[in-house]
C-alpha cells in the first residue's frame, strides 16, 4: 500500500494537544484512513471547464447526506505529502463501497440543490425588503425582524457551503457547479490517530507540522449515526 512518508509523532505531542483541548480520559489508536488522490474536471453553469487535483477520504464516502457533511472529506493539503510503499503497525480503514465517481456525482447534485435554495432564500429576502419599503407608510407586520434574521442566517449558511466547495475545487466564489467528472484516481493511506473519549471520536491527522484535529469529520460522525456505528464496529473488531 502507498502510505504518507511523514514520521509518526511522539506520544507526548498527542497527549499535550488533547490536554489543551481539555480531553482528560481517552484511548488513542494509530490508524490509516484511505484517501483518493483525484484528478477532476468541473463544468460550470456558464459552460466553463476547470480541472484540478484533490484528496478525498475514501472510508466515509457512504455517509454524507448533504453538501456541508461532504466538504470535510476533502483534504487537498495531503497532496503536499510524499507517499511511499510500505506497511505500518496501524489499523487500516476499509474503502467505502461507494466509488469516487459516484461521490462526485453526489457533490454535483448537492451543489445544484444548494444553488436552488440560495435563489429561493434570496427571493424570500427580496420580498421582505419590498415589505420594508412599505414600513415608511405602514407599521411593519408582527415578527418582521425575526423573519428577516432567520432568512439571513439561512442564506449565510448556504453561501458558506457554496464558497467552501468552490474554494476546494479551485473555482471562483461566483461559479455554479453543473457537473464534475473524475479523470484519474489513486488510493493511498494517511497516518492519523483515532481518539475515543466518553463515546465521542476525534481523528488527528499526522503531518510534518505535528497533528491536526479533523473537527469537520468528527461533526459528520456525530450527525450521522451510521458513521458513528462504523467507527465503533471497526475498533471493536480489530
Phi, psi and omega in degrees: 000153175270127183230143176303139189274354180300144181287148173295133179286161178294151184301326182297329179294319178294315180298321180296318179297316181294326176295319179295330179275004179061035173260113189264308182252123186200165174232134184243135177234140171284129182228163177230087175290137177278147177226149170263128165275116191240131167259130188221165173229132179249131173255122180273168179297339178273003178085012179270133180255130179227133180252166179184182177228148177205177175237137184230131177302124187264358183257352182241016186297333184285342196266327181300138177252350182203173189298315184292341175277336181275330184305318180296346179284344179277128178225068182301334180297337179293338179294342179282343181274143175285148175238153180213156178286138180170181177233153181226149176277075183206160180281111178276121179288145177287160178274139180299151175292328178290126181286161182293328178295317179294324178299317180289332171297320177296317179301316179299315181296314180295323179295319178293321177297320179296319177300317180296319179294322178299316179298318181294317182291319178298322177294321178296319179293323177301317179294324179297315181286337172295321176294324182300325180296329179287345181297338178294338182249316183243154177298146178294145180294156179303138177079011184301308184295325179295316179296318179299313180296320180301310182291327179295321179292319179298315180297318180299318180294317180295317179295325177299320178293316180297311181295325180296310181290325177296318179297316180298321184270006177075026180262165172286153181303324184277353180293147176242126184283129174260310177203157179230132177240147180259124179263335181199143175213147179218138183269137171214169183241139181250138178286136182202171175240140173254120180254126175245126181215114178059033180087354178261154182238144176220132177253128178252117181275136181268132176218180179295337179277350181130240179228145183229125178292132176266078186295326179295323178291323177296323178295319178300317181297323180288324185279332185245106183304326180297325180291320178294317178296325178300312179295317180299318180295322180296311186284339181268350181251352182259000000 
